[in-house]
Amino acid sequence: MEGLRCLMEAIDGPRVVAVDTNVEAIAAAVRELQPSLLIVDKGLGVLNFRDWMRVLKAAEKPIAVIVWGTPMSQSEAVRFLQAGASGVIRKNAPLDQLADCVRAVAAGRSWMETDAVSDPGLPLRTARSSLTPREVQVMDLVENGLKNREIGQSLGIRTGTVKIHLKHIFEKTGIRGRYGLALSGLKLKGLLAVAR
């Protein structure tokens, strides 16, 4: 963590007001110091991160969060973004990309480095108008991080029907896989800047 503090000083980033590896100590520091930006190690895990984001969203002052870790798969990066992270970056990313990430998130945008995405050339979703209303609903729920079973329950349809809708969505949009669909939706909505 001290290395991260040095990196932040090297890029003339936001002032580091606390560094800790203990979740309880970090929570106390967040309550006391009310930072505008928090960098969280990926080791916290997606489920714990979701719980952490609920606590942060309840805070008086909004706090932007960057998830920092190695290794980082495409699916993990998307899950962290869907859980509320504003930025996702690998620990071994070049210093200029870390600086870009911190600056983008500090300015209120979301950011993910290209190397965290296994297929940065994913097409933007442009065929939305050719989708049926139900396919649009399914696609929106995928973008919000719901699993097939949860989508089925939300829409009152069977899991098998959700899979059929997803197959049609992938065929019509040219996007491969649910994580590609989620990333495409984030890019289309202007919520995600990807470093090149």
N, C-alpha and C positions, 0 to 999 in steps of 0.2 A: 504494500500500500504506500510505503514511503516513496517507492519508485514512481507511482502515479502522481504523488504530490510534486516530485521533481519534474515530471513531464508537463504538468499543468503550469508550473512556473516557466518552463522552457518555451511554451507556446504563448505565454502571456495571456493565459486563459483566466477564467473566474478564480477569485482568491479561494484557496482551500481553507475551510474553517474547522474541519474535523476529519480525522482518519481513524477508523477503528475496524476490527474484524469481528466484534461481538454485536449480534443483532440488537440486543437490549440496549447496549450503549449507544448504538447508532440511532435507535428510536428516541432515546432521551436527548441526544444531540439535535435531532431533527426538531423535536418539540421546543427545545430551548433556543436554538439558533435560527430556525425557520429559513433554511437555505432555499435558493431558487432552483438549484440543480443538484442532483444526487447521482453519483456513479456507483452502481451496484455490481458486485462480482456475480457472474453467471452461476457460480457454485451455489448460490441461494436456491436455485431450482425454480422451474416455472410455477409449480403449485404454491410454494412459499412466496414467490414474487407476486402472484395474484393477491394473496392475503396482505402482503406488504402494500400493494397499490391501493387496496381498500382503505387502509389506515391513512395513507398519504392523501387520498382524495377527500377524506374527512377533515383534513387540516384546513385551517383558516386561509392560508396562503398556498396557492397551487405550486407543486414542486415537479419539475421536469426530471425524468429519470433516464439515464443511459445504462444499458447493460453491457458489461465489459467482460469478455471471457474467451478462452480457447480450450478446446476446439468449439466451433459454433456451426451447427448444420443449418441448412435452409429452414427446415421445419422448426427448429428451436428459435431461430431469429424471428420467424413469423409469429410463433406463439408468444414470445416476449412483447412484440409490437401489439398484438391483439390483447394482451393482458394489460397494456397501458404504458409500456416503455415508449419514450420519444426517440431513443437512439439505440442502435445495436452495433457494437464494434468488437473486433478481436483484440486480444492483448498484444499480439505481435503485429498489429497494423502499423504502417508507416506513420511517423510523427505528424506529417502534414494531413493525413486522413483523420487522425485523432483530433487535431486542431479543427478541421472542417466539421467533424461531428459535434464537438463541444460548442462551436460557434453557432451551428444550425439549431441545435437544441436550445441553447441559451436565447436564441432569437424567436423561439416559439414554433420551430418547424420540427419535423421528424426526419431521421437520417439513418441509413444503413449502408455499410460499405459493400461494394460489389463482391468482394471475396466471401462475404457471409452468405451470398446467394449463389447456389450452384449453377444456375442458368440465368445470368443477368440479361440475356436477350429475350426474356419472356415477352410475348406480345402484349400490348395494352388491350384491354377488353374493348373491342369496338363494335361487336355484333350484338350488343344488348337489345337493340330494337327487334332482332329476329327471335329473341327468346320469348317463350310464353310467360304470362304473368306468374305462374307457379314456378317456372325455372328462375325467374328473377328473384322470387322470394327465397328459394333454396340458395341461390348464389349469394344473396345478401346475408343469409344466416351463416354460410360457410365463411364469408369475409369477417363475420363477428366471432369466429372461432368455435362455432358449435359443431359437434360431432353428428354423424348421420342419425343416430338414435335420438339425440336432442332435437334435431331438425324435424324428424318424424313426429315427435311428441308435440312440438310447437305448432306444426301445421296440421296435425291430426291425420297423418298418413303413415304408411308402413315404411320401415327402413329400406326394404327392397325398392319401393317406389322412389325414395330419395336417391338411391343408387342409379336408377334409370334416368331421373332428372339430371343428375350430375353427368352421366354419360352423354346426354344430349347437349348439355351446356359445354362440355369439353369439345364435342364435335363442332358445334356452332361457332365457338369463340376461337378455337385453335389453341387454347391454353391446355397445358398438360398438368394434371394433378391438382389436388385441392390447395396445396401450398402455392402453386403458381397462380391459381385463381385468387387466393387471398392477397398475394403480392400485387397482382394486376389491379385488384380493386383499390388497394392502398395507393398505388401510383396514380390511378385514374382520378381518385378523389383529391389528389394533390397533398396527401398526407405523408408521402414518403419520397425523400430525395435519395437517390442512389449514387454513390461516388463512382466515378469512372476512372 
